[in-house]
Amino acid sequence: ASRNFCQKATTTVPASQIVRFLDEHGVVRYGQPVPQQGVDPDRAFAYAPEGSQRRRIEEALLLEEMDDGYGRRQRSSPGTDTSPLDPASAILTRHGLPLFTKPLRAWGTTDTPIPVKISKLLSPVPTPPAVWACGVNFTEAYSELGLEVGVYKYPVVFLENPAAVNNPFDPIVIPKVARGECDYEVELAAVIGVSPEGRLCKNVSVEDAKNYVLGYTVANDIGARKWQGRKGGGQWARAKSFDTFLPLGPCLVSPSVVGDPQSLRMTTRLNDEVMQDGSTSDMVWSVYNIISFLSQETTLLPGTIVLSGTPRGIGFVRTPPRYLKNNDRISVEIEKI
């Protein structure tokens, strides 16, 4: 079978965004998204009514080291780097995580990447080893909840079920046992990697925490509020752990692109109405503070998701409350991601 190679992008610069997707044959791939002609790459996944942002991305460039593993190395095109992976990349690969590598070049060329049609966008991290969340982490959210900033001396962290991870555009299924209580939360999600030297994330300082972030993505941390209270015995984990309750993605974005994670605008829209409009600058505990706190005598394995809290505007504190219902459209967006 012949393959038509992409002529609109011949870069060999390492990817700064990665999507995980199904190609036309149902094969899971990793690639650098290619916006449609005329679409600003920085706005390719920005909000658009009725989910039309899905149509802005139709192709992705396959990435070196991420396609067919060892077999691909044995039939690599001339000029493709087949040297052994560095220690950090080798560990990430063993954990099934994507690498911000260069686009895979077509056979016999030095600069023509291989484009693949995207059939379906998937969550960038399929099954994280753990999902850690930080609750009540925005100063404006404290006032919204009737709390005083400083009431908690340490980050309020809890675990969520990794099986709750959902693809970015798949439906959120409201369980029969949680109807009329499901709420939205836009959250910045940090995906844990390893240090440049290949060290796992354990006992890291706040200053060093940034070296253990593989990338950032967007999360919609759905919660069943009654299960967060009396139904769950006061434990928040159960309320957040139903299947499909954690849509992630679609992009995993390099920390070099995101820059300062404490200066990003965050937005939630419900049926095109803005419900949350805040900034990560309002966090009580920074992303690096949370990672450092979680890592004390505790290994955060590569692929671990760290959710860093949500700004004011959640549904259950509104008058009347705004809970998710059948056929609602919920969209979350974070600047640069």
C-alpha positions as CSV (number, residue, x, y, z in Angstrom):
1,A,0.0,0.0,0.0
2,S,1.3,3.5,-0.8
3,R,1.5,6.2,1.8
4,N,1.0,9.9,1.1
5,F,3.6,11.9,3.1
6,C,2.9,15.2,4.7
7,Q,4.4,18.1,2.8
8,K,3.0,20.9,5.1
9,A,5.3,20.1,8.0
10,T,8.9,19.0,7.5
11,T,10.3,19.9,10.9
12,T,12.6,17.6,12.8
13,V,12.3,19.6,16.0
14,P,11.1,17.5,19.0
15,A,7.4,17.5,19.6
16,S,6.1,20.0,22.2
17,Q,2.6,18.5,22.2
18,I,1.6,14.8,22.1
19,V,-1.7,13.2,21.4
20,R,-2.6,9.6,21.9
21,F,-5.1,8.4,19.3
22,L,-6.6,5.6,17.2
23,D,-5.7,5.6,13.6
24,E,-8.0,4.6,10.8
25,H,-7.2,0.9,11.4
26,G,-7.9,1.1,15.2
27,V,-4.2,1.0,16.1
28,V,-3.2,3.2,19.1
29,R,-0.6,5.7,18.1
30,Y,1.3,8.7,19.6
31,G,2.0,11.7,17.6
32,Q,2.4,15.5,17.3
33,P,-0.9,17.0,16.3
34,V,-1.1,18.8,13.0
35,P,-3.7,21.6,12.9
36,Q,-5.8,22.0,9.8
37,Q,-4.7,24.7,7.3
38,G,-5.4,28.1,8.6
39,V,-5.8,27.1,12.3
40,D,-3.4,28.7,14.8
41,P,-1.4,25.8,16.4
42,D,-1.7,27.6,19.7
43,R,-5.5,27.5,19.4
44,A,-5.9,24.1,17.9
45,F,-7.6,22.7,21.0
46,A,-9.2,25.9,22.3
47,Y,-12.8,26.0,23.1
48,A,-15.4,26.0,20.3
49,P,-19.2,25.6,20.5
50,E,-20.6,22.1,20.3
51,G,-17.2,20.4,20.4
52,S,-16.2,21.5,16.9
53,Q,-12.6,21.8,18.1
54,R,-12.4,18.1,17.4
55,R,-12.5,18.9,13.7
56,R,-9.5,21.2,13.9
57,I,-7.1,18.3,14.3
58,E,-7.3,15.5,11.7
59,E,-3.7,14.3,11.5
60,A,-0.7,13.7,13.7
61,L,3.0,13.1,12.9
62,L,4.2,9.8,14.3
63,L,7.1,10.2,16.8
64,E,10.5,8.4,16.9
65,E,10.7,5.8,19.6
66,M,7.0,5.7,20.0
67,D,5.9,3.6,17.0
68,D,6.2,-0.2,17.0
69,G,9.0,-0.2,19.6
70,Y,11.9,-2.5,18.9
71,G,10.5,-3.7,15.6
72,R,10.4,-0.2,14.2
73,R,14.1,0.2,15.1
74,Q,15.0,-2.8,13.0
75,R,13.4,-1.3,9.9
76,S,14.2,2.3,10.5
77,S,14.7,4.6,7.5
78,P,18.2,5.8,6.7
79,G,19.3,8.6,9.0
80,T,16.9,7.6,11.8
81,D,18.6,7.7,15.2
82,T,18.6,4.1,16.6
83,S,21.0,4.6,19.4
84,P,20.1,3.3,22.8
85,L,17.7,5.4,24.8
86,D,19.1,7.6,27.6
87,P,18.2,6.3,31.2
88,A,15.3,8.6,31.7
89,S,13.7,7.9,28.4
90,A,14.2,4.1,28.9
91,I,12.3,4.2,32.2
92,L,9.5,6.3,30.7
93,T,9.2,3.9,27.8
94,R,9.1,0.9,30.1
95,H,6.1,2.6,31.9
96,G,4.3,3.0,28.6
97,L,4.7,6.8,28.6
98,P,5.2,9.0,25.5
99,L,8.4,10.8,24.8
100,F,8.8,14.3,23.4
101,T,10.9,13.0,20.5
102,K,11.2,14.1,16.9
103,P,8.7,13.2,14.3
104,L,9.4,9.9,12.6
105,R,10.8,10.4,9.2
106,A,9.6,8.7,6.0
107,W,11.8,5.9,4.5
108,G,14.7,7.3,2.5
109,T,14.2,10.9,3.6
110,T,15.9,13.1,6.2
111,D,13.1,15.6,6.9
112,T,9.7,14.3,5.8
113,P,7.6,13.3,8.8
114,I,5.0,10.5,8.6
115,P,1.4,11.8,9.0
116,V,-1.4,9.6,10.2
117,K,-5.1,10.3,10.1
118,I,-6.7,10.6,13.6
119,S,-9.8,8.5,14.0
120,K,-10.3,9.1,17.7
121,L,-8.5,11.1,20.3
122,L,-7.7,9.2,23.5
123,S,-6.5,10.2,27.0
124,P,-2.8,11.0,26.9
125,V,-2.1,8.7,29.8
126,P,-4.2,5.5,29.4
127,T,-3.9,3.9,32.9
128,P,-1.9,5.9,35.4
129,P,-0.4,4.0,38.3
130,A,-2.1,6.5,40.7
131,V,-4.2,9.6,40.6
132,W,-3.5,12.1,43.4
133,A,-5.8,15.1,43.9
134,C,-5.6,18.2,45.9
135,G,-8.8,19.7,47.2
136,V,-9.7,23.2,48.4
137,N,-6.6,24.7,46.8
138,F,-7.8,28.1,45.5
139,T,-8.2,31.1,47.7
140,E,-11.4,32.3,46.0
141,A,-12.8,28.7,46.4
142,Y,-12.3,29.1,50.2
143,S,-14.7,32.0,50.4
144,E,-17.1,30.2,48.0
145,L,-17.2,27.3,50.5
146,G,-17.4,29.6,53.6
147,L,-13.9,28.7,54.8
148,E,-10.9,30.8,55.8
149,V,-7.6,30.5,54.0
150,G,-5.2,28.9,56.4
151,V,-7.6,26.5,58.0
152,Y,-5.6,23.7,56.4
153,K,-1.9,23.7,57.3
154,Y,-1.0,21.1,54.7
155,P,-2.4,20.3,51.2
156,V,-5.6,18.3,51.3
157,V,-4.7,15.3,49.2
158,F,-6.6,12.1,48.4
159,L,-6.4,9.3,45.9
160,E,-8.8,8.6,43.0
161,N,-9.5,5.4,41.1
162,P,-7.2,5.3,38.0
163,A,-10.0,3.5,36.1
164,A,-12.0,6.7,36.2
165,V,-9.8,8.1,33.5
166,N,-11.8,9.0,30.4
167,N,-11.0,10.1,26.8
168,P,-11.3,13.8,26.3
169,F,-14.4,13.8,24.1
170,D,-16.1,10.6,25.3
171,P,-19.4,10.8,27.2
172,I,-19.4,11.2,31.0
173,V,-21.7,8.5,32.3
174,I,-23.8,9.6,35.3
175,P,-24.4,6.5,37.5
176,K,-27.9,5.6,38.6
177,V,-26.7,5.9,42.2
178,A,-25.4,9.5,41.6
179,R,-28.1,11.2,39.6
180,G,-28.7,14.9,40.4
181,E,-25.4,15.4,42.2
182,C,-22.6,15.3,39.6
183,D,-20.4,18.4,39.4
184,Y,-17.6,19.6,37.2
185,E,-14.1,20.9,38.1
186,V,-11.4,22.1,35.6
187,E,-8.0,21.1,36.9
188,L,-4.4,21.4,35.8
189,A,-3.0,17.9,35.7
190,A,0.7,17.3,36.0
191,V,2.0,13.9,34.7
192,I,4.9,12.6,36.7
193,G,8.0,11.4,34.9
194,V,11.6,11.0,36.1
195,S,14.5,13.3,36.6
196,P,16.9,13.9,33.6
197,E,19.3,11.4,35.3
198,G,16.5,8.8,35.5
199,R,15.7,9.1,39.2
200,L,12.2,8.3,40.4
201,C,10.1,11.0,42.1
202,K,10.7,10.5,45.8
203,N,11.7,13.0,48.5
204,V,12.0,15.8,46.0
205,S,12.2,19.5,47.1
206,V,9.8,22.1,45.9
207,E,12.7,23.6,43.8
208,D,13.5,20.3,42.2
209,A,9.9,19.1,41.6
210,K,9.8,20.7,38.2
211,N,12.4,18.2,37.0
212,Y,10.0,15.4,37.6
213,V,7.1,16.7,35.5
214,L,6.9,14.9,32.2
215,G,4.1,17.2,31.0
216,Y,0.8,18.9,31.7
217,T,-2.7,18.2,30.5
218,V,-6.3,19.3,31.2
219,A,-8.6,17.4,33.5
220,N,-12.3,17.6,34.3
221,D,-12.5,16.1,37.8
222,I,-16.1,15.1,38.0
223,G,-17.5,14.4,41.5
224,A,-20.7,13.1,43.0
225,R,-21.3,15.5,45.8
226,K,-23.5,13.4,48.0
227,W,-21.0,10.6,47.7
228,Q,-18.4,13.2,48.7
229,G,-20.3,13.6,51.9
230,R,-22.5,11.2,53.8
231,K,-22.7,8.5,51.1
232,G,-19.0,8.1,51.0
233,G,-18.5,8.4,54.7
234,G,-16.8,11.7,54.4
235,Q,-14.1,10.2,52.2
236,W,-13.7,12.2,48.9
237,A,-12.1,9.4,46.9
238,R,-15.3,7.4,46.4
239,A,-17.1,10.4,44.9
240,K,-14.4,10.9,42.3
241,S,-13.9,7.3,41.3
242,F,-16.8,6.3,39.2
243,D,-16.1,5.2,35.7
244,T,-15.6,8.0,33.1
245,F,-15.3,10.6,35.9
246,L,-11.9,11.9,34.9
247,P,-11.7,13.1,31.3
248,L,-8.1,13.9,30.4
249,G,-6.5,15.6,27.4
250,P,-6.4,15.7,24.6
251,C,-2.8,17.0,24.6
252,L,0.2,16.2,26.8
253,V,2.2,19.4,26.6
254,S,5.9,19.8,27.4
255,P,6.8,21.8,30.5
256,S,9.0,24.0,28.3
257,V,5.9,25.2,26.5
258,V,3.7,25.7,29.6
259,G,6.4,27.6,31.4
260,D,5.3,28.8,34.8
261,P,2.4,26.5,35.8
262,Q,1.2,29.2,38.2
263,S,0.1,31.7,35.6
264,L,-2.5,29.9,33.5
265,R,-6.1,30.8,32.9
266,M,-8.6,28.1,33.5
267,T,-12.2,28.0,32.1
268,T,-15.2,25.7,32.3
269,R,-18.2,26.1,30.1
270,L,-21.5,24.2,30.6
271,N,-23.6,24.3,27.4
272,D,-21.5,27.2,26.2
273,E,-22.1,29.2,29.4
274,V,-18.9,30.1,31.4
275,M,-19.1,28.6,34.8
276,Q,-15.5,28.8,36.0
277,D,-13.0,31.4,35.0
278,G,-9.9,31.5,37.2
279,S,-6.1,31.3,37.2
280,T,-3.6,28.9,38.6
281,S,-2.0,32.0,40.2
282,D,-4.8,31.7,42.8
283,M,-3.6,28.4,44.1
284,V,-2.8,28.1,47.8
285,W,-0.3,25.3,47.2
286,S,1.6,25.4,44.0
287,V,2.0,22.4,41.7
288,Y,5.6,22.0,42.8
289,N,4.5,22.3,46.5
290,I,2.0,19.5,46.0
291,I,4.4,17.2,44.2
292,S,7.1,17.7,46.9
293,F,4.5,17.1,49.6
294,L,3.3,13.9,48.0
295,S,6.8,12.6,47.4
296,Q,7.9,12.6,51.0
297,E,9.0,9.0,51.6
298,T,6.6,8.1,48.9
299,T,7.5,7.1,45.3
300,L,5.4,8.8,42.6
301,L,5.7,6.3,39.7
302,P,6.1,7.6,36.2
303,G,2.6,8.2,34.8
304,T,1.1,9.3,38.1
305,I,-1.4,12.1,37.6
306,V,-1.4,15.0,40.1
307,L,-4.5,17.1,40.1
308,S,-4.0,20.5,41.6
309,G,-7.4,21.8,42.4
310,T,-10.2,23.9,40.9
311,P,-11.1,27.6,40.9
312,R,-14.4,29.0,42.1
313,G,-17.6,28.5,40.2
314,I,-18.4,24.8,40.9
315,G,-22.0,23.8,40.5
316,F,-23.1,22.6,44.0
317,V,-22.5,26.0,45.7
318,R,-24.6,27.9,43.2
319,T,-28.2,29.0,43.9
320,P,-29.8,26.9,42.6
321,P,-27.1,24.2,42.3
322,R,-26.0,23.4,38.7
323,Y,-25.5,19.7,38.4
324,L,-24.7,17.8,35.2
325,K,-27.7,16.2,33.5
326,N,-28.3,14.1,30.4
327,N,-27.1,15.7,27.1
328,D,-25.2,18.5,28.8
329,R,-22.0,19.7,27.1
330,I,-19.2,20.4,29.4
331,S,-15.9,21.9,28.2
332,V,-12.8,22.6,30.2
333,E,-9.8,24.6,29.0
334,I,-6.4,25.7,30.3
335,E,-4.2,28.3,28.7
336,K,-1.3,26.9,26.7
337,I,-2.7,23.4,26.9
